């Protein structure tokens, strides 16, 4: 129920063979709402009825007309909380509401296949190497998707790719998987994931997770990701990579079928409705692909043996620094309060500093805990400061930290300097 997307389907996470134990009504494979109708009758669950939407044919065959009448007598009630964390599986879902035009984000912060071995002993399970991957809908529009699963036995890249890290909306280091893929479902040297914190704060919700898949060895790298959803406004993804040595970093974003156009080295537009802006403390170079010759060149698999061309954005950075940061913002143009996304970073060596400029307020987004300009100090992975127009109080969120200090006057002066906004 928690994972249900705005269209009523479940994200296409992990392996699948298009099999269902009961499939009398021919809904799309990943639509499991008939089971909620059955559960509503059996367990007298009003929230199951709300999520089912209606009494499905599968439920009628299994529970008969008495079940249908019991379903009709229930008063549908939506779950009390829109956003939820599922500690056992590691999934966190942030959402604005349960409507079909909702903002929705699913962060995968769980173990691979519920906990594969971390040593060299091979173990075969269905889990993919997709830690800290995100699925996102903005304004009810499917935006970032899981790539799905194409084939179990076709061999070669088309069989392997959809299980591996490169197929998912997360970060790769030095072209490696988060775990070692041996063949088919066999893996070794898997990772341990940590859901560090999450919060539902009313007009926003966020989560922070990390994993150690790249941290092994003398030049290891630990990946931490913060996801922040400002309800009905934008999605922020903040990546923090800490380690030693020289590394090639790669952040992948697999979009739903549609168009993806890059307008500047730091901007893209998805399907004429979602703006994307990214910035780091050093240059990240963008490439796009859609329907190319290989599985990593812009393909998703919505069903077994079915592949559909879909745009893919890849950001790459070569670094020798002990810490490398990347901020990515996605904002729907359907939001009437949205004005623009702005990179306010003073230089390429500064921690990235972005602004989401609305009609009545500006959100300033800072990565790395401390700005050289000095108005924001924090130990958080990312800080979001909501600066209202005029003289209203500045509201701040320390995402993944314990403290934040904001010099409101200094922050307004910084906005005046870099955005030409009146103090």
C-alpha positions as a printed Julia matrix, in Angstrom:
423×3 Matrix{Float64}:
   0.0     0.0     0.0
   2.81    2.41    0.88
   4.52    1.89   -2.48
   1.43    2.6    -4.58
   2.16    5.24   -7.24
  -0.25    8.01   -8.34
  -1.66    5.83  -11.15
  -2.33    2.93   -8.74
   0.6     0.78   -9.92
   3.65   -0.41   -7.99
   7.21    0.51   -9.12
   8.8    -2.06  -11.43
  11.57   -2.87   -8.94
  13.48   -6.13   -9.21
  13.03   -9.23  -11.35
   9.64  -10.33  -12.67
   8.34  -13.02  -15.03
   4.86  -11.53  -15.6
   3.32  -14.2   -13.36
   0.49  -13.55  -10.88
  -1.27  -16.16   -8.72
  -4.64  -14.58   -9.58
  -5.15  -12.5   -12.71
  -8.77  -12.65  -13.77
  -9.15   -8.99  -14.64
  -6.53   -8.11  -17.26
  -4.97   -5.08  -15.62
  -1.34   -4.1   -16.26
   1.12   -6.48  -14.59
   2.23   -4.03  -11.87
  -1.32   -3.05  -10.84
  -2.08   -4.97   -7.65
  -5.19   -3.05   -6.55
  -7.5    -6.11   -6.87
  -5.62   -7.63   -3.91
  -6.46   -4.56   -1.82
 -10.15   -5.13   -2.58
  -9.8    -8.75   -1.42
  -7.9    -7.65    1.7
 -10.48   -4.99    2.5
 -13.18   -7.7     2.7
 -11.14  -10.3     4.58
  -9.54   -7.93    7.11
 -12.26   -5.25    7.25
  -9.67   -2.6     6.25
 -11.06    0.77    5.28
  -7.66    1.94    4.01
  -7.42   -1.12    1.73
 -10.79   -0.14    0.24
  -9.56    3.4    -0.41
  -6.43    2.16   -2.16
  -8.35   -0.47   -4.18
 -10.52    2.23   -5.71
 -13.33   -0.2    -6.55
 -14.44   -3.82   -6.13
 -12.39   -5.65   -8.75
 -13.38   -8.76  -10.68
 -10.73  -10.87   -8.95
 -12.32  -10.01   -5.6
 -15.78  -10.97   -6.89
 -14.63  -14.44   -8.0
 -12.86  -15.1    -4.68
 -15.35  -13.61   -2.2
 -18.61  -13.74   -4.14
 -21.59  -11.44   -3.71
 -21.28  -11.54    0.13
 -17.78  -10.07   -0.31
 -19.11   -7.42   -2.67
 -21.76   -6.36   -0.15
 -19.19   -6.32    2.66
 -16.95   -4.12    0.51
 -19.84   -1.73   -0.18
 -20.57   -1.39    3.56
 -17.01   -0.29    4.36
 -16.34    3.43    4.59
 -13.16    4.09    2.59
 -10.48    5.97    4.54
  -7.04    6.92    3.23
  -3.96    6.06    5.32
  -3.3     8.67    8.0
   0.2     9.46    6.78
   1.07   10.2     3.17
   4.82    9.59    3.62
   6.16    6.42    5.25
   9.33    4.44    5.89
   9.45    0.64    5.77
  12.49   -0.28    7.88
  12.49   -4.01    7.15
  12.66   -3.56    3.37
  14.48   -0.22    3.41
  12.0     1.59    1.17
  11.0     5.16    2.0
   8.07    6.79    0.18
   7.63   10.56    0.25
   4.44   11.94   -1.27
   2.22   15.02   -1.28
  -1.07   13.08   -1.12
  -2.81    9.98   -2.52
  -4.34   11.67   -5.57
  -3.57   10.95   -9.21
  -1.73   14.31   -9.55
   0.48   13.78   -6.52
   4.22   14.2    -6.1
   5.74   10.82   -5.22
   9.27    9.6    -4.48
  10.39    6.08   -3.59
  13.94    5.73   -2.23
  15.48    2.25   -2.08
  17.66    2.1     1.01
  17.43   -1.64    1.64
  19.77   -4.6     1.47
  20.22   -6.42   -1.81
  17.62   -9.24   -1.83
  17.02   -8.68    1.9
  20.68   -9.27    2.79
  23.17  -11.03    0.52
  26.6   -12.1     1.78
  29.36   -9.48    1.85
  32.21  -11.93    1.34
  33.43  -13.85   -1.73
  30.96  -16.73   -1.34
  28.47  -16.55   -4.26
  24.76  -16.45   -3.49
  21.92  -16.42   -5.99
  18.89  -14.24   -5.36
  16.57  -11.98   -7.32
  17.93   -8.73   -5.86
  19.39   -6.01   -8.08
  22.36   -3.77   -7.21
  20.19   -0.67   -6.91
  20.86    0.87   -3.49
  19.78    4.54   -3.11
  17.93    4.43   -6.43
  14.88    6.66   -6.72
  11.55    6.48   -8.56
   9.72    9.81   -8.92
   6.42   11.29  -10.11
   5.93   15.07  -10.19
   2.44   16.54  -10.45
   1.12   13.07  -11.27
   3.55   12.65  -14.17
   5.8     9.6   -14.24
   9.3    11.07  -14.33
  12.13    8.85  -12.99
  11.51    5.11  -13.35
  13.07    1.82  -12.45
  14.35    0.23  -15.65
  12.47   -3.03  -14.97
  13.74   -6.45  -16.04
  14.13   -7.63  -19.63
  15.15  -11.31  -19.73
  16.38  -14.22  -17.63
  18.05  -16.26  -20.38
  18.87  -14.18  -23.46
  22.54  -13.9   -22.46
  24.95  -11.01  -22.83
  24.39   -7.38  -21.9
  20.62   -7.43  -22.42
  20.28  -10.07  -19.72
  22.82   -8.63  -17.26
  22.29   -4.87  -17.54
  18.87   -4.55  -15.89
  20.14   -6.27  -12.72
  23.19   -4.05  -12.42
  23.81   -0.63  -10.87
  24.12    1.15  -14.23
  20.43    0.45  -14.96
  19.2     2.32  -11.89
  18.84    5.92  -10.69
  21.84    5.94   -8.42
  25.64    6.52   -8.53
  28.4     4.28   -9.85
  32.08    4.57   -8.91
  34.78    3.59  -11.43
  32.24    1.75  -13.59
  31.62   -0.83  -10.86
  28.48   -2.4    -9.5
  27.62   -1.92   -5.84
  28.06   -5.69   -5.51
  30.05   -8.12   -7.67
  27.84   -9.65  -10.37
  29.09  -13.14  -11.22
  26.41  -14.31  -13.67
  22.61  -14.45  -13.9
  21.31  -14.2   -10.31
  24.68  -14.95   -8.69
  26.41  -12.18   -6.71
  29.15  -11.81   -4.13
  30.65   -8.95   -2.05
  27.29   -7.29   -1.5
  26.79   -4.05    0.42
  25.19   -2.99    3.65
  22.69   -0.16    3.46
  21.77    2.28    6.22
  18.65    4.39    6.44
  20.18    7.18    8.5
  17.13    9.38    9.01
  13.8    10.36    7.53
  11.12   12.92    8.4
   7.68   14.06    7.35
   7.65   17.79    8.16
   4.27   18.82    6.79
   5.05   20.89    3.69
   8.14   18.8     2.98
   9.49   15.3     3.59
  13.01   13.91    3.36
  15.2    10.85    3.83
  18.94   10.15    4.02
  20.62    6.83    3.34
  24.07    5.43    2.61
  25.82    2.2     1.62
  29.32    0.71    1.69
  29.32   -1.03   -1.7
  32.28    1.04   -2.93
  33.93    1.53    0.47
  36.03   -1.63    0.51
  39.8    -1.33    0.0
  42.33    1.48    0.58
  40.74    3.85   -1.95
  37.15    3.11   -1.03
  34.25    5.56   -1.43
  31.12    5.76    0.7
  27.98    7.04   -1.02
  25.41    9.0     0.96
  22.23   10.33   -0.66
  19.63   12.76    0.68
  16.22   13.07   -0.98
  14.08   16.13   -0.17
  10.54   16.65   -1.49
   9.03   20.12   -1.19
   5.39   19.18   -1.63
   3.87   20.42   -4.88
   7.05   22.29   -5.8
  10.21   20.25   -6.47
  12.37   17.21   -5.76
  15.98   17.56   -4.58
  18.54   14.74   -4.77
  21.85   15.43   -2.96
  24.76   13.02   -3.42
  27.79   13.08   -1.13
  30.76   10.82   -1.98
  33.59   10.55    0.53
  36.81    8.58    0.01
  40.4     8.71   -1.15
  42.27    8.29   -4.42
  41.2     9.16   -7.97
  37.76    8.06   -9.13
  35.34    8.3   -12.04
  31.87    9.06  -10.7
  28.68    8.51  -12.67
  25.12    9.49  -11.68
  22.38    8.0   -13.86
  18.79    9.16  -14.22
  16.46    6.91  -16.22
  13.36    8.8   -17.31
   9.99    7.47  -18.41
   9.32    7.36  -22.17
   9.23   10.9   -23.54
  11.66   13.58  -24.67
  14.74   14.87  -22.88
  16.54   17.97  -24.12
  19.65   19.58  -22.63
  19.63   23.37  -22.97
  22.9    24.22  -21.14
  25.7    22.14  -19.57
  23.68   22.12  -16.3
  20.07   22.0   -17.46
  17.62   19.65  -19.13
  13.88   19.54  -19.83
  11.88   16.31  -19.71
   8.8    16.06  -21.92
   8.33   19.86  -21.88
   7.02   19.62  -18.3
   9.86   18.88  -15.86
  12.93   21.13  -15.47
  16.19   19.54  -14.29
  19.15   21.51  -12.88
  22.37   20.09  -11.43
  25.53   21.53   -9.85
  28.56   20.18   -8.01
  31.72   21.4    -6.35
  33.51   20.5    -9.59
  32.27   20.01  -13.16
  29.87   17.17  -13.95
  29.59   16.45  -17.68
  26.19   15.42  -19.05
  25.32   12.97  -21.83
  21.9    11.69  -22.92
  20.74    8.59  -24.76
  17.45    7.12  -25.94
  16.91    3.89  -27.86
  20.6     3.4   -28.68
  22.36    0.16  -29.66
  22.93   -1.2   -26.15
  20.73   -1.64  -23.06
  22.5     1.25  -21.29
  21.63    3.6   -24.16
  18.13    4.55  -23.03
  15.88    1.5   -22.59
  13.38    0.28  -20.02
  11.66   -3.12  -19.76
   8.06   -2.72  -18.56
   7.4    -6.44  -19.06
   9.47   -9.61  -19.54
  10.96   -9.64  -23.03
   9.58   -6.17  -23.83
  11.84   -3.16  -24.25
  10.82    0.47  -24.75
  13.07    3.38  -25.65
  13.21    5.99  -22.87
  15.61    8.91  -22.3
  18.52    8.57  -19.93
  20.68   11.32  -18.42
  24.2    10.5   -17.24
  26.38   12.92  -15.25
  30.1    12.12  -14.99
  32.89   13.59  -12.89
  36.55   12.65  -12.4
  37.75   13.54   -8.92
  40.78   13.27   -6.66
  39.12   15.09   -3.77
  38.28   13.39   -0.48
  34.71   14.65   -0.81
  32.62   15.25   -3.94
  29.07   16.65   -4.01
  26.27   16.78   -6.53
  22.89   18.5    -6.23
  20.08   17.72   -8.69
  16.67   19.43   -8.69
  13.6    18.34  -10.65
  10.59   20.67  -10.78
   7.29   20.37  -12.62
   6.24   23.24  -14.85
   2.63   22.43  -14.0
   3.23   24.02  -10.6
   1.93   27.56  -10.93
   4.11   28.73   -8.01
   7.31   27.72   -9.78
   9.32   30.54  -11.34
  12.86   29.29  -11.94
  15.77   27.1   -10.85
  19.03   29.01  -10.38
  22.64   27.94   -9.73
  24.03   30.44   -7.21
  27.4    28.73   -6.69
  30.17   31.3    -6.49
  32.83   29.11   -8.13
  33.4    25.55   -9.26
  35.4    24.81   -6.09
  32.61   25.93   -3.71
  30.03   23.5    -2.39
  27.03   23.74   -4.74
  24.41   26.34   -3.89
  21.07   26.33   -5.73
  17.89   28.36   -5.49
  14.29   27.54   -6.3
  12.66   30.91   -6.94
   8.9    31.08   -6.45
   6.4    33.93   -6.44
   6.43   34.53   -2.69
   9.58   32.81   -1.46
  12.98   31.4    -2.41
  14.35   28.05   -1.27
  18.15   28.18   -0.93
  19.73   24.73   -1.11
  23.27   24.28    0.2
  25.4    21.13    0.13
  28.4    20.32    2.23
  27.54   21.85    5.55
  29.29   25.21    5.3
  29.4    27.91    2.64
  32.43   30.1     2.08
  30.05   33.07    2.13
  29.17   32.07    5.7
  25.37   32.46    6.13
  24.72   28.71    6.6
  26.6    26.4     8.94
  25.56   22.82    9.52
  26.75   19.22    9.78
  23.91   18.1     7.5
  24.25   16.42    4.11
  22.18   19.26    2.67
  20.44   22.32    4.1
  17.24   23.83    2.69
  16.39   27.39    3.74
  12.95   28.8     2.94
  13.31   32.58    2.57
   9.95   34.39    2.3
   9.63   37.67    0.45
   9.81   40.74    2.67
  10.83   40.36    6.29
   9.36   36.96    7.22
  11.33   34.44    9.28
  13.72   32.11    7.45
  12.8    28.44    7.95
  15.6    25.88    7.66
  15.8    22.1     7.35
  19.02   20.26    8.2
  18.59   17.13    6.09
  20.66   14.36    7.62
  22.29   16.47   10.34
  21.96   17.48   13.96
  22.42   21.24   13.79
  22.0    24.22   11.49
  22.81   27.89   12.05
  21.52   30.45    9.55
  22.45   34.1     9.46
  19.18   35.34    7.97
  20.55   38.79    7.19
  23.64   37.33    5.54
  21.51   34.94    3.51
  19.3    37.78    2.25
  22.42   39.78    1.34
  23.74   36.76   -0.58
  20.46   36.55   -2.49
  20.66   40.26   -3.24
  24.21   39.86   -4.54
  23.76   36.75   -6.67
  20.09   36.92   -7.67
  19.59   40.7    -7.5
  16.74   40.12   -5.02
  15.91   43.14   -2.8
  16.98   42.64    0.83
